[in-house]
Amino acid sequence: MSTKQQTQGDWLQDWDPEDEQNWNKKLAWHTLVITTFSLTMCFVAWFLPSAIIPKLRPLGYDFTPAQLYWMAAMPGLSGGALRILWMILPPKIGTRKLVTLTTLLLLLPILGWAFEITNPDVPYWRLMGLAILSGIGGGAFSGLMPSTSYFFPKRLQGTALGLQAGIGNFGVSLVQLLTPWLISFPLFGFAFFDRVGSDFLKNFGYSIFQSNTMTFTGKPDVLVWYQNSALVYLPFIFAIAIWAYIVLKSVPMRVSIKQQFDIFSNVDTHLMTILYIMTFGTFSGLAAQFGLMMENMYGQYNESIVANGELLIPGYNLPDVVNYIFLGPLVGAAARIVFAPLTDRMGGAVWTLISGIGILGAILFTIPSLTPDVSSAEALTSGFNWFLYGMIAIFFFTGIGNASTFKQMPMIFEKRQAGGVIGWTSAVAAFGPFLFGVGLTIMSPTTFYWIGAAWAVMCIIITWVRYAGPNAPKKG
């Protein structure tokens, strides 16, 4: 096996991963490791708003629930739009430049949130701008995934892409899990700077080192340093960008933009997009809105439970969303990793079918809990547990589908098109947080979930007829 590869600049020459004798396995897996770390930070930046927005009102920001839904939707809107740009970049600038520059761009939303979260008087439009910038992390997915796929033979692409996407998806849980702990104490000497003050920043209404007070209904106020939830990732972003610039290489893919977009003449492009909306669209949409849904239905934003700062249901313990919102994305990401090797062994279509059936069943299970029973504390607690278990089940089956669809695409499409299809389908599905935010703003959660159930039925039929059934024309 070749361990040396001819290069021209950072571009590899005569790279063919299907040639087992000359495939540089070490370079391929090293590339996967770096791009996966970068993708994890991308998901951290993309879903950082999901860990911050549900707590803006307790931190003193005067926004309505509808405004918060819209704000939580913006990373999905911009992430989906930016994925269309990122999907055409791998053949143009190569893996090395793409990963390095993308990682550095994450500094914009990360630093922005760190500054703005210390100032409850910041106008709504500025936080909306930061939510849009957070979409950079979402856009990167459709560039990083195809550029990594170039390094692996088809027989391993299900495993490689499943590992990259699954571990990258852990960035969602990482930011949601670590945030409650990170905000509980001052980091990097912040306590000293908070006492001494930063006169320059305070002239503009900021002190990036200052603490905030978080107010809860029926509970004592809590002193927090919410800027920690963003600043802690800065050293990792710099380290990954430097690592990528030094180590990564690029695979030449001589494809024009016109050739990249000929995927739209293939019916399977559109069908796989529909399937990936069911899987990743649901995963990303729920991950972004999970906390707000919990607050609006079972928490302090439900006026039948809390009114004028008073708890109306004696004995009911309001859930603290930060203790729960990481669970769904964690389960979904883990399922994507665990089932990725199984898709290489059994094919992706059968697991996409299982995913669709599971998502449908989990949605139907969850629907009754979307209308909380406020008759007693016991009924509310039971309903909340039902809601939580149902949501986790939906995340689990989306994780399976996320792995299986990414196995299907390299098998269904020729090599030149597969990267573009992965980029396109992931771009459309990245609108999930936006669509969920809009849907939950203009209609009831129950209606929205029934629409999701109908979509799952459609996807089950498509998968069986086109990809998984005994007479399916496109096995994958």
C-alpha positions in Angstrom: 0.0 0.0 0.0 1.3 3.4 -0.9 2.1 5.7 1.9 3.5 8.5 -0.3 1.3 10.5 -2.6 2.4 12.9 -5.3 1.1 16.4 -4.8 1.0 19.7 -6.6 0.7 22.2 -3.8 -1.9 20.8 -1.6 -3.6 18.9 -4.4 -3.1 15.2 -4.7 -2.2 13.7 -8.1 -3.8 10.4 -9.5 -5.8 9.8 -6.3 -8.1 6.8 -6.7 -9.4 5.3 -3.4 -11.0 2.4 -5.4 -7.4 1.2 -6.2 -6.8 -0.8 -3.0 -3.1 -1.3 -3.7 -2.3 2.4 -4.0 -5.0 3.9 -1.6 -3.3 5.8 1.1 -5.5 4.6 4.0 -3.6 6.6 6.6 -4.2 9.9 4.8 -7.9 9.1 4.3 -8.5 8.4 8.0 -6.3 11.3 9.1 -8.4 13.6 6.9 -11.6 12.1 8.5 -10.4 12.9 12.0 -9.6 16.5 11.2 -12.7 17.2 9.3 -14.8 15.6 12.0 -13.3 17.8 14.7 -14.0 20.8 12.5 -17.6 19.6 11.8 -18.2 19.2 15.5 -17.2 22.8 16.1 -19.5 23.8 13.2 -22.4 22.1 14.9 -21.5 23.8 18.2 -21.6 27.2 16.5 -24.8 26.3 14.6 -26.7 25.2 17.7 -25.2 27.5 20.3 -28.4 29.7 19.9 -30.5 26.7 20.9 -28.7 26.6 24.3 -29.0 30.4 24.7 -32.3 31.5 23.3 -34.6 29.5 25.8 -32.8 31.4 28.6 -32.9 34.9 27.2 -36.1 35.9 29.1 -34.8 34.6 32.5 -31.6 36.6 31.8 -33.7 39.8 31.5 -34.2 40.1 27.7 -37.7 41.3 26.9 -38.8 39.1 24.0 -42.0 37.3 23.2 -42.2 33.5 22.7 -43.0 34.1 19.0 -39.8 36.3 18.7 -37.8 33.6 20.3 -39.2 30.9 17.9 -38.2 33.1 15.0 -34.7 33.7 16.4 -34.2 30.0 16.9 -35.3 29.5 13.3 -32.7 31.8 11.8 -29.7 29.5 12.0 -31.6 27.0 10.0 -32.6 29.5 7.3 -29.1 30.8 6.9 -27.5 27.3 7.3 -29.7 25.9 4.5 -28.9 28.8 2.2 -25.2 28.7 2.9 -25.1 24.9 2.3 -26.0 25.7 -1.4 -22.8 27.8 -1.5 -20.6 25.3 0.4 -21.7 22.4 -1.8 -19.9 23.8 -4.8 -16.7 24.7 -2.9 -14.9 21.4 -2.5 -13.9 20.9 -6.1 -13.1 24.6 -6.4 -10.9 25.3 -3.4 -10.1 21.8 -2.1 -10.4 20.2 1.3 -7.5 21.9 2.9 -8.6 25.5 2.3 -12.2 24.7 2.8 -11.8 23.2 6.3 -9.3 25.9 7.4 -11.3 28.9 6.3 -14.6 27.4 7.5 -13.2 26.7 10.9 -11.9 30.3 11.2 -15.3 31.7 10.1 -16.9 30.1 13.2 -15.2 32.9 15.3 -17.8 35.4 14.0 -20.9 33.8 15.7 -18.9 32.5 18.7 -17.4 35.8 19.6 -20.7 37.7 18.8 -22.8 35.6 21.2 -20.1 35.9 23.9 -20.4 39.7 23.8 -24.1 40.1 23.3 -25.2 37.7 26.0 -23.8 40.1 28.7 -26.2 42.9 27.7 -29.9 42.5 28.2 -30.5 45.9 26.5 -29.2 44.7 23.2 -31.8 45.2 20.4 -33.6 42.2 18.9 -32.3 42.8 15.4 -28.7 42.3 16.6 -29.4 39.0 18.2 -31.2 38.0 15.0 -28.1 38.9 13.1 -26.0 36.6 15.3 -28.6 33.8 14.8 -28.1 34.2 11.1 -24.3 34.2 11.4 -24.6 31.0 13.4 -25.8 29.4 10.2 -22.1 29.4 9.0 -21.7 26.2 11.1 -24.7 24.7 9.4 -23.6 25.6 5.9 -20.2 24.0 6.3 -21.8 20.5 6.4 -22.4 20.3 2.7 -18.8 21.2 2.0 -17.0 19.1 4.6 -19.0 15.9 4.0 -18.5 15.6 0.2 -14.8 16.6 0.5 -14.2 13.8 3.0 -16.1 11.3 0.8 -13.5 11.8 -2.0 -10.9 10.1 0.2 -12.7 6.8 0.7 -13.8 3.9 -1.5 -17.6 3.3 -1.9 -17.5 0.2 0.3 -16.4 2.4 3.3 -18.2 5.6 2.6 -21.2 4.6 4.8 -18.9 4.1 7.8 -16.7 7.1 7.1 -19.6 9.5 6.5 -21.6 8.0 9.3 -18.8 8.5 11.7 -18.1 12.1 10.5 -21.7 13.2 10.6 -22.5 11.3 13.8 -19.6 12.6 15.8 -20.2 16.1 14.2 -23.8 15.9 15.3 -22.5 15.4 18.9 -21.6 19.1 18.7 -25.3 19.8 19.2 -25.4 17.8 22.4 -22.0 19.1 23.5 -23.1 22.7 23.5 -26.4 21.9 25.1 -24.9 19.6 27.7 -21.9 21.7 28.7 -23.7 25.0 28.8 -25.5 24.5 32.2 -22.1 23.6 33.8 -20.0 26.2 32.0 -22.2 29.1 33.0 -22.2 28.3 36.7 -18.7 29.7 37.4 -16.3 32.3 36.0 -13.7 31.1 33.5 -10.2 32.5 32.6 -10.1 34.9 35.5 -13.4 36.5 34.6 -14.2 37.1 38.3 -11.1 39.4 38.5 -12.0 41.3 35.4 -15.6 41.6 36.5 -14.4 43.3 39.7 -11.8 45.5 38.0 -14.1 46.3 35.0 -13.4 46.8 31.4 -13.9 50.5 30.9 -13.6 50.4 27.1 -16.2 47.8 26.6 -18.5 49.2 29.3 -18.6 52.5 27.3 -20.5 50.5 24.7 -22.7 48.7 27.2 -20.6 45.5 27.4 -18.4 43.7 29.7 -17.5 40.3 28.4 -16.3 39.4 31.8 -19.4 40.3 33.8 -21.9 38.0 35.4 -25.7 37.9 34.8 -28.6 37.0 37.0 -31.0 34.3 35.8 -34.5 34.5 37.3 -36.8 31.4 37.6 -40.4 31.2 38.7 -40.7 29.6 42.1 -36.9 29.3 42.5 -34.0 31.4 43.8 -32.2 33.7 41.4 -28.9 32.2 40.0 -25.7 34.1 39.2 -24.4 32.9 35.8 -21.6 33.7 33.3 -23.4 32.8 30.1 -20.6 34.1 27.9 -18.6 30.9 28.9 -21.0 28.9 26.7 -19.3 30.5 23.7 -15.8 31.5 24.7 -14.7 28.0 25.9 -14.6 26.8 22.2 -12.2 29.5 21.0 -9.0 27.5 21.7 -10.4 24.5 19.9 -11.4 26.5 16.8 -7.9 28.0 16.5 -6.2 24.6 17.1 -8.3 22.8 14.5 -7.8 25.6 11.9 -4.0 25.4 12.3 -4.1 21.6 12.3 -6.1 21.5 9.1 -3.9 24.0 7.3 -0.7 22.0 8.1 -1.9 18.5 7.5 -4.8 18.3 5.0 -4.5 17.7 1.3 -7.1 18.1 -1.5 -8.5 15.7 -4.1 -8.8 17.2 -7.6 -12.4 16.9 -8.9 -12.6 18.5 -12.3 -16.2 19.4 -12.2 -17.7 22.7 -13.5 -20.5 24.4 -11.6 -22.8 23.5 -14.5 -21.8 19.8 -14.2 -22.4 19.9 -10.5 -26.0 21.1 -11.0 -26.9 18.4 -13.6 -27.9 16.3 -10.6 -31.3 18.0 -10.8 -32.2 16.1 -14.0 -32.0 12.9 -11.9 -35.3 11.9 -10.2 -33.3 10.2 -7.4 -31.9 13.6 -6.4 -35.4 14.8 -5.5 -36.5 11.6 -3.9 -33.4 11.4 -1.7 -33.9 15.1 -0.7 -37.4 14.2 0.5 -36.0 11.3 2.5 -33.3 13.4 4.0 -35.8 16.1 5.0 -37.5 13.4 7.0 -34.3 12.3 8.8 -31.9 15.2 9.1 -34.5 17.9 8.6 -36.4 16.5 11.6 -33.2 16.0 13.6 -32.0 19.6 13.1 -35.4 21.1 13.4 -36.2 19.4 16.7 -32.7 20.0 18.1 -33.1 23.8 17.5 -36.7 24.1 18.9 -36.7 21.3 21.6 -36.0 23.7 24.4 -38.5 26.3 23.4 -41.2 23.6 22.9 -40.6 22.4 26.4 -40.7 25.9 27.9 -43.9 26.7 25.9 -45.8 23.5 26.7 -44.5 22.4 30.1 -42.5 25.4 31.4 -42.7 29.0 32.3 -44.2 30.2 28.9 -47.4 28.2 29.3 -49.8 30.8 30.8 -52.0 27.9 32.2 -49.0 26.9 34.4 -47.3 30.2 35.2 -49.0 33.6 35.3 -47.6 36.9 36.5 -44.5 35.1 37.8 -46.6 32.7 40.0 -46.9 29.0 39.6 -50.6 28.0 39.2 -50.2 24.3 39.7 -49.3 23.5 43.3 -46.7 20.8 43.6 -45.6 20.9 40.0 -41.9 21.3 39.3 -41.1 23.4 36.2 -38.6 21.5 34.1 -35.3 23.3 33.6 -34.9 22.8 29.8 -31.1 22.8 29.9 -31.2 19.6 31.8 -33.0 17.8 29.0 -32.5 19.4 25.6 -29.1 17.7 25.0 -30.7 14.2 25.3 -32.4 14.1 22.0 -29.5 15.2 19.8 -27.2 12.9 21.8 -29.3 9.9 21.1 -29.7 10.9 17.4 -26.0 11.4 16.9 -25.2 8.1 18.7 -27.6 6.2 16.5 -26.0 7.7 13.4 -22.6 6.4 14.5 -23.8 2.9 15.7 -25.9 2.2 12.6 -23.4 3.5 10.0 -21.3 0.3 9.8 -24.6 -1.7 9.6 -25.6 0.2 6.5 -22.3 -0.8 4.9 -23.1 -4.5 5.6 -26.8 -4.5 4.8 -27.3 -1.5 2.5 -28.8 1.8 3.3 -32.4 1.4 1.9 -33.6 -1.2 4.5 -32.4 1.1 7.3 -34.1 4.1 5.7 -37.3 2.1 5.7 -36.9 1.2 9.4 -36.2 4.8 10.1 -39.3 6.0 8.4 -41.5 3.5 10.2 -39.9 4.3 13.5 -40.3 8.1 13.0 -43.9 7.7 12.1 -44.6 5.5 15.2 -42.7 7.9 17.5 -44.6 11.0 16.2 -47.9 9.2 16.7 -46.8 8.3 20.3 -45.8 11.9 21.0 -48.9 13.7 19.7 -51.1 13.2 22.7 -48.5 14.9 25.0 -48.5 18.1 22.9 -51.6 19.3 24.7 -50.6 19.4 28.3 -53.2 18.3 30.9 -53.0 21.2 33.5 -55.6 19.6 35.9 -53.0 18.6 38.4 -49.3 18.4 39.1 -49.4 14.6 38.6 -51.0 14.9 35.1 -48.5 17.5 34.0 -45.6 15.5 35.2 -46.9 12.4 33.4 -47.5 14.4 30.2 -44.0 15.9 30.4 -42.4 12.4 30.7 -44.5 11.2 27.8 -43.4 14.1 25.7 -39.7 13.6 26.6 -39.7 9.9 25.8 -41.5 10.5 22.5 -39.1 13.2 21.4 -36.1 11.0 22.3 -37.6 8.2 20.2 -38.0 10.5 17.2 -34.4 11.6 17.5 -33.3 7.9 17.7 -34.9 7.0 14.4 -33.8 10.2 12.6 -30.2 9.2 13.6 -30.7 5.8 11.9 -32.0 7.5 8.8 -29.2 10.0 8.7 -26.7 7.2 8.5 -28.6 5.1 6.0 -29.4 7.9 3.5 -25.7 8.8 3.4 -24.9 5.2 2.5 -27.5 5.2 -0.2 -26.3 8.3 -2.1 -22.8 7.2 -3.0 -24.3 3.8 -4.2 -27.2 5.4 -6.2 -25.2 8.1 -8.0 -22.0 8.1 -10.0 -18.9 9.4 -8.2 -19.0 12.8 -10.0 -22.6 13.4 -8.8 -22.6 11.8 -5.4 -20.8 14.7 -3.7 -23.2 17.2 -5.2 -26.2 15.2 -4.2 -25.0 14.9 -0.6 -24.4 18.7 -0.6 -27.8 19.5 -2.0 -29.9 17.1 0.1 -28.1 18.3 3.2 -28.7 21.9 2.2 -32.4 21.5 1.9 -32.7 19.5 5.1 -30.7 22.1 6.9 -33.8 24.4 6.6 -35.3 22.1 9.3 -34.8 24.5 12.2 -36.3 27.3 10.1 -39.3 25.2 9.0 -39.9 24.0 12.6 -39.7 27.5 13.9 -42.1 28.9 11.4 -44.5 25.9 11.7 -44.6 26.1 15.5 -45.3 29.9 15.3 -48.2 29.7 12.8 -49.9 26.5 13.9 -50.3 24.3 17.0 -47.7 21.7 17.7 -50.3 19.0 17.2 -51.2 20.1 13.7 -47.5 20.4 12.9 -46.8 16.9 14.1 -49.6 15.5 12.1 -48.0 17.0 9.0 -44.8 15.3 10.0 -46.6 12.0 10.3 -48.0 12.4 6.8 -44.5 13.2 5.5 -43.1 10.1 7.1 -45.8 8.0 5.4 -44.8 9.4 2.0 -41.2 8.7 2.7 -42.0 5.1 3.7 -43.8 4.5 0.4 -40.9 6.1 -1.6 -38.3 4.0 0.1 -40.2 0.8 -0.4 -41.1 1.4 -4.1 -37.9 2.9 -5.3 -35.1 1.6 -3.0 -36.0 -1.2 -0.6 -38.8 -3.4 -2.0 -38.2 -6.6 -3.9 -38.9 -4.9 -7.3 -37.2 -1.6 -6.4 -35.2 -0.3 -9.4 -32.5 1.5 -7.3 -31.1 -0.7 -4.6 -28.7 1.1 -2.3 
